[in-house]
Amino acid sequence: MTKFRSCAVAAALVFTAGCGDDVGDNDSDAVVAPSDAPTYFGAIKTLVDDNCVSCHFEGGETPFSLQTLADVSGLAEVALGSIEAGRMPPWRAADDCQPYLDRRGLTADEIATFRAWVEGGKLEGADTGEPVFVPELAAFEPTHSAPVANGYLADPSSPDDYHCFILDFDFDEDTYLIGSRISPGNSTVHHVLAYAIGPRDIDRLAEADAAEPGPGYTCYGGPLDFAIDGDGFVGFLSGGDMPSFEFPGQLAGWAPGGRPTIYPEGVATRIEAGSKIVVQIHYNLVGTEPVVDNETSFDMILTSDEPEFLGVTRPVAVQSLNIEAGDPSSTQTAILPYYGSTELEIHAVSGHMHMLGTQIVGQRLNAEREVDACVLDIPDWDFNWQDTYYLPTDDPVIVRSGEALQVSCTYDNSAGNQAVVNGEQLAPRDVRWGDGSLDEMCIMYVGLRVPFTPSPGAGAALCAGTEDCMAECGDSPSLDCIYSCDAASIDCQLCATRAGLRCSDFDCVGSLSSAGACLSRCISSNIMLTGNLGMCLASECATAYEAVTSCVDAALGADGCAAEFAACGVSLAE
């Protein structure tokens, strides 16, 4: 999960509303204030430098600076209102969940100090001669740069336009991202996300792009709808095309105040050969007219050197959403068990819902399915401030085999919380999972650091890399040899399942159906968190799993069975 910090472009609207001629320059001589009233140089400058100037500095992306006494004094009253309302500095995560890095926010004492300064006449105090604070910007020298929007003009009929652009980059070999920088083209750019889309979804990308004239295509939840398709799974087992279970890999992000990202030494994000990069831009047109975007750019530091660790982003999602019309507090929950030969190390976390969301909570459950750690808690969800929260490098959240991750999302689907379209507020309706702005999602993204393993490469068989697992089974091959193989992808395991059903002349469909709920849970966990499907099934539904493998294994010697498995890249011992 690539680091970016959301700061305060929305603050421009909050801070400047009602900020007119009646807010004058500081005139401390006209004010009689207590002798112990705070002063700018005595307390306020440090407070503002530490909490505000990382976003609000001259030449930064936000529309005003807070680097000087005149800057702060002129906006002090409206700034106080935003601070006391919790809008500024933007930090949505609960303080008692995890010790995230780079926390932004003022303590109760600091807020009281700022209020006392405003009410005391915004006194200057003795100038200590301390220079104007300028945030330190990390040096960044990209190896590759690309324009993004190519002259796109945001849709003036909507205050929020979400548009995706496919970059003109080709990757002939596996490539590794170790640094990134996104530069917004103009003030209407509210936030930006960059994704790597694997080669299996390139055709879907091309279809989305071709469906709309002009640069790019409209997108809201992400570059592609990546819901797990149960019908596609059943159809595949019956002989249809392999459904795609690839989630878009997030590469980078930007929101006001965002800085270039440099990965820790030995860590990189892999961009698989044949992938394309898609950049989603959210244009916000509240209070302004659209401007042609020729300037937004994505800069990368790329290398062909294989890292020691891969940084990967995985979703923990509630995809069976059922938010009933009129419900003011609908909570939807999913539990994903994790089973694997290694532990999961969570180094970063973020949440994603749409406009009805009010709270998202992510927790670790122990083997007894009791909550034993908070991973993420955003008690007051705001779609406009989707931050990524980073844990200390030496203190990640560890998820051990047999434990689980739970995510819960709460929504307000009451009449008063509906979207306004063409000047009229919509009536409540039942809401399900979907990519549109009137649909909903519930995702906790977890940023993992995993040991490097090479990718199979373009054109490799689905089960490439499973040879050692099959060799260990020797003369007694079993479906479990594939299900319990760490090197087997979910695509490989589904291919082997279909091969096994065909070998049994589909006599094992009943056994598979009896394991349906458990199989679905373990497959969802495997897709989202990786892990070991066989270990999950053997632990979560041992009896049903034994029935499935026994049925399929008994048919492995049937005529033509070896050819069925060979099509997946699996060699059955003679």
ABEGO torsion letter per residue (X at the ends): XBBBBBBBAAAAAAAABGBBAABBBBBAAABBBBAABBBAAAAAAAAAAAAAAAABBBGBABABBAABAAAAAAAAAAAAAAAAAGAOBBBABBAAABBBBGBBEBBAAAAAAAAAAAAAGGBAEBBAGBBBBBBBBBBBBBABBBBAAGGBBBBAABABBBBBBBBBBBBABBBBBABBBBBBABAABABBBBBBBBAAAAAAAAAAAAABBEBEBBBAAEABBABBBAAAAAAAAAGBBBBBABBBBBABBBBBGBBBBBBBBGBBBBBBBGBBBBBBBBBBABGBBBBBBAABBBBBBBBABBBABBBBBBBBBBABBBBBBGBABBBBBBBBBBBBABBBBBABBBBBBBAABABBBBBBBBAAGBBABBABBBABBBAABBBBBBBBAABBBBBBBGBBBBBBBBBBABAAABBBBGGBBBBBBBBBBBABAABBBBBBBBBBBBBBBBBAEBGBBAABGAAAAAAAAEABBBAAAAAABAABBAAAAAAAAAAAAAAAGGAAAAAAAAAAAAAAAAAAAAAAAEEBAAAAAAAABAAAAAAAAAAAAAAAABBGAAAAAAAAGBBBBX
